[in-house]
Amino acid sequence: MGFQPQDEWESKAHELALSLLEAGHFGLAEVELAAIIERRENPPPV
């Protein structure tokens, strides 16, 4: 089972992280993935 985005923001952030990885920007991809994790742990108020 792979990554399952919880909403549109996560889907776009995941796509960006993959693009960054493909381009060799590993540090930036790590930051983007960390943002997804942070948002899941501390969701924004609705």
N, CA, C and O atoms as CSV, one atom per row, in Angstrom:
chain,resi,resn,atom,element,x,y,z
A,1,MET,N,N,0.849,-1.175,0.000
A,1,MET,CA,C,0.000,0.000,0.000
A,1,MET,C,C,0.894,1.237,0.000
A,1,MET,O,O,1.808,1.349,0.817
A,2,GLY,N,N,0.629,2.156,-0.912
A,2,GLY,CA,C,1.419,3.373,-1.027
A,2,GLY,C,C,0.797,4.530,-0.275
A,2,GLY,O,O,-0.091,4.356,0.560
A,3,PHE,N,N,1.273,5.685,-0.585
A,3,PHE,CA,C,0.801,6.912,0.045
A,3,PHE,C,C,-0.650,7.168,-0.332
A,3,PHE,O,O,-1.012,7.096,-1.506
A,4,GLN,N,N,-1.477,7.464,0.658
A,4,GLN,CA,C,-2.886,7.779,0.438
A,4,GLN,C,C,-3.149,9.205,0.918
A,4,GLN,O,O,-3.283,9.430,2.121
A,5,PRO,N,N,-3.226,10.175,-0.002
A,5,PRO,CA,C,-3.469,11.548,0.423
A,5,PRO,C,C,-4.834,11.690,1.080
A,5,PRO,O,O,-5.811,11.060,0.674
A,6,GLN,N,N,-4.876,12.536,2.109
A,6,GLN,CA,C,-6.122,12.752,2.830
A,6,GLN,C,C,-6.954,13.869,2.220
A,6,GLN,O,O,-8.156,13.952,2.473
A,7,ASP,N,N,-6.332,14.728,1.417
A,7,ASP,CA,C,-7.064,15.822,0.782
A,7,ASP,C,C,-6.263,16.338,-0.411
A,7,ASP,O,O,-5.191,15.821,-0.727
A,8,GLU,N,N,-6.800,17.361,-1.065
A,8,GLU,CA,C,-6.166,17.916,-2.261
A,8,GLU,C,C,-4.786,18.504,-1.951
A,8,GLU,O,O,-3.859,18.366,-2.749
A,9,TRP,N,N,-4.651,19.157,-0.795
A,9,TRP,CA,C,-3.363,19.751,-0.414
A,9,TRP,C,C,-2.292,18.669,-0.323
A,9,TRP,O,O,-1.193,18.838,-0.850
A,10,GLU,N,N,-2.603,17.567,0.338
A,10,GLU,CA,C,-1.635,16.469,0.466
A,10,GLU,C,C,-1.293,15.875,-0.893
A,10,GLU,O,O,-0.141,15.525,-1.151
A,11,SER,N,N,-2.274,15.764,-1.745
A,11,SER,CA,C,-2.032,15.217,-3.071
A,11,SER,C,C,-1.042,16.091,-3.840
A,11,SER,O,O,-0.106,15.582,-4.456
A,12,LYS,N,N,-1.253,17.404,-3.801
A,12,LYS,CA,C,-0.350,18.324,-4.503
A,12,LYS,C,C,1.036,18.349,-3.861
A,12,LYS,O,O,2.044,18.402,-4.565
A,13,ALA,N,N,1.091,18.313,-2.534
A,13,ALA,CA,C,2.377,18.306,-1.838
A,13,ALA,C,C,3.158,17.034,-2.168
A,13,ALA,O,O,4.377,17.075,-2.332
A,14,HIS,N,N,2.463,15.921,-2.263
A,14,HIS,CA,C,3.106,14.645,-2.599
A,14,HIS,C,C,3.642,14.678,-4.031
A,14,HIS,O,O,4.759,14.227,-4.289
A,15,GLU,N,N,2.847,15.211,-4.959
A,15,GLU,CA,C,3.301,15.333,-6.344
A,15,GLU,C,C,4.544,16.216,-6.429
A,15,GLU,O,O,5.485,15.905,-7.160
A,16,LEU,N,N,4.543,17.320,-5.677
A,16,LEU,CA,C,5.698,18.212,-5.661
A,16,LEU,C,C,6.924,17.490,-5.112
A,16,LEU,O,O,8.014,17.603,-5.672
A,17,ALA,N,N,6.753,16.756,-4.027
A,17,ALA,CA,C,7.873,16.025,-3.432
A,17,ALA,C,C,8.454,15.018,-4.430
A,17,ALA,O,O,9.673,14.885,-4.535
A,18,LEU,N,N,7.597,14.316,-5.152
A,18,LEU,CA,C,8.086,13.355,-6.146
A,18,LEU,C,C,8.849,14.059,-7.261
A,18,LEU,O,O,9.892,13.578,-7.705
A,19,SER,N,N,8.331,15.194,-7.712
A,19,SER,CA,C,9.016,15.958,-8.754
A,19,SER,C,C,10.379,16.437,-8.273
A,19,SER,O,O,11.359,16.394,-9.016
A,20,LEU,N,N,10.433,16.893,-7.029
A,20,LEU,CA,C,11.703,17.345,-6.464
A,20,LEU,C,C,12.703,16.195,-6.374
A,20,LEU,O,O,13.887,16.373,-6.661
A,21,LEU,N,N,12.224,15.012,-5.975
A,21,LEU,CA,C,13.105,13.839,-5.913
A,21,LEU,C,C,13.656,13.492,-7.291
A,21,LEU,O,O,14.848,13.229,-7.448
A,22,GLU,N,N,12.771,13.493,-8.289
A,22,GLU,CA,C,13.194,13.162,-9.651
A,22,GLU,C,C,14.234,14.151,-10.169
A,22,GLU,O,O,15.105,13.790,-10.960
A,23,ALA,N,N,14.136,15.408,-9.716
A,23,ALA,CA,C,15.075,16.443,-10.153
A,23,ALA,C,C,16.355,16.449,-9.318
A,23,ALA,O,O,17.265,17.235,-9.579
A,24,GLY,N,N,16.422,15.578,-8.319
A,24,GLY,CA,C,17.618,15.486,-7.500
A,24,GLY,C,C,17.668,16.447,-6.329
A,24,GLY,O,O,18.713,16.607,-5.698
A,25,HIS,N,N,16.550,17.085,-6.034
A,25,HIS,CA,C,16.487,18.032,-4.914
A,25,HIS,C,C,16.004,17.300,-3.659
A,25,HIS,O,O,14.881,17.502,-3.198
A,26,PHE,N,N,16.863,16.460,-3.126
A,26,PHE,CA,C,16.475,15.586,-2.021
A,26,PHE,C,C,16.123,16.348,-0.753
A,26,PHE,O,O,15.170,15.989,-0.062
A,27,GLY,N,N,16.871,17.384,-0.442
A,27,GLY,CA,C,16.595,18.179,0.755
A,27,GLY,C,C,15.245,18.860,0.683
A,27,GLY,O,O,14.501,18.876,1.663
A,28,LEU,N,N,14.923,19.426,-0.482
A,28,LEU,CA,C,13.628,20.092,-0.636
A,28,LEU,C,C,12.479,19.087,-0.595
A,28,LEU,O,O,11.418,19.377,-0.042
A,29,ALA,N,N,12.688,17.913,-1.176
A,29,ALA,CA,C,11.662,16.873,-1.129
A,29,ALA,C,C,11.420,16.440,0.309
A,29,ALA,O,O,10.280,16.205,0.711
A,30,GLU,N,N,12.495,16.336,1.083
A,30,GLU,CA,C,12.361,15.961,2.491
A,30,GLU,C,C,11.547,17.003,3.253
A,30,GLU,O,O,10.715,16.653,4.090
A,31,VAL,N,N,11.782,18.274,2.966
A,31,VAL,CA,C,11.027,19.348,3.619
A,31,VAL,C,C,9.541,19.240,3.269
A,31,VAL,O,O,8.686,19.406,4.139
A,32,GLU,N,N,9.236,18.968,2.023
A,32,GLU,CA,C,7.837,18.861,1.593
A,32,GLU,C,C,7.156,17.666,2.259
A,32,GLU,O,O,6.009,17.771,2.694
A,33,LEU,N,N,7.851,16.541,2.341
A,33,LEU,CA,C,7.281,15.368,3.005
A,33,LEU,C,C,7.115,15.615,4.505
A,33,LEU,O,O,6.145,15.156,5.107
A,34,ALA,N,N,8.052,16.332,5.101
A,34,ALA,CA,C,7.935,16.679,6.520
A,34,ALA,C,C,6.721,17.571,6.754
A,34,ALA,O,O,6.071,17.475,7.795
A,35,ALA,N,N,6.414,18.435,5.794
A,35,ALA,CA,C,5.237,19.299,5.918
A,35,ALA,C,C,3.953,18.474,5.918
A,35,ALA,O,O,3.009,18.789,6.643
A,36,ILE,N,N,3.918,17.424,5.110
A,36,ILE,CA,C,2.743,16.545,5.100
A,36,ILE,C,C,2.591,15.876,6.463
A,36,ILE,O,O,1.494,15.831,7.021
A,37,ILE,N,N,3.690,15.360,6.992
A,37,ILE,CA,C,3.651,14.694,8.302
A,37,ILE,C,C,3.216,15.672,9.384
A,37,ILE,O,O,2.368,15.351,10.216
A,38,GLU,N,N,3.802,16.871,9.371
A,38,GLU,CA,C,3.465,17.891,10.371
A,38,GLU,C,C,1.981,18.246,10.306
A,38,GLU,O,O,1.325,18.396,11.337
A,39,ARG,N,N,1.464,18.379,9.097
A,39,ARG,CA,C,0.050,18.740,8.933
A,39,ARG,C,C,-0.864,17.612,9.417
A,39,ARG,O,O,-1.928,17.874,9.977
A,40,ARG,N,N,-0.456,16.373,9.204
A,40,ARG,CA,C,-1.269,15.255,9.698
A,40,ARG,C,C,-1.265,15.200,11.220
A,40,ARG,O,O,-2.279,14.880,11.840
A,41,GLU,N,N,-0.114,15.515,11.819
A,41,GLU,CA,C,-0.017,15.482,13.279
A,41,GLU,C,C,-0.700,16.679,13.927
A,41,GLU,O,O,-1.199,16.580,15.048
A,42,ASN,N,N,-0.723,17.809,13.228
A,42,ASN,CA,C,-1.330,19.041,13.742
A,42,ASN,C,C,-2.222,19.641,12.661
A,42,ASN,O,O,-1.843,20.622,12.021
A,43,PRO,N,N,-3.407,19.059,12.450
A,43,PRO,CA,C,-4.264,19.529,11.359
A,43,PRO,C,C,-4.706,20.974,11.569
A,43,PRO,O,O,-4.888,21.420,12.702
A,44,PRO,N,N,-4.875,21.702,10.460
A,44,PRO,CA,C,-5.334,23.083,10.573
A,44,PRO,C,C,-6.782,23.127,11.063
A,44,PRO,O,O,-7.551,22.200,10.810
A,45,PRO,N,N,-7.152,24.193,11.757
A,45,PRO,CA,C,-8.544,24.296,12.209
A,45,PRO,C,C,-9.484,24.435,11.014
A,45,PRO,O,O,-9.118,24.994,9.980
A,46,VAL,N,N,-10.673,23.929,11.172
A,46,VAL,CA,C,-11.662,24.011,10.082
A,46,VAL,C,C,-12.721,25.035,10.348
A,46,VAL,O,O,-13.620,25.220,9.527
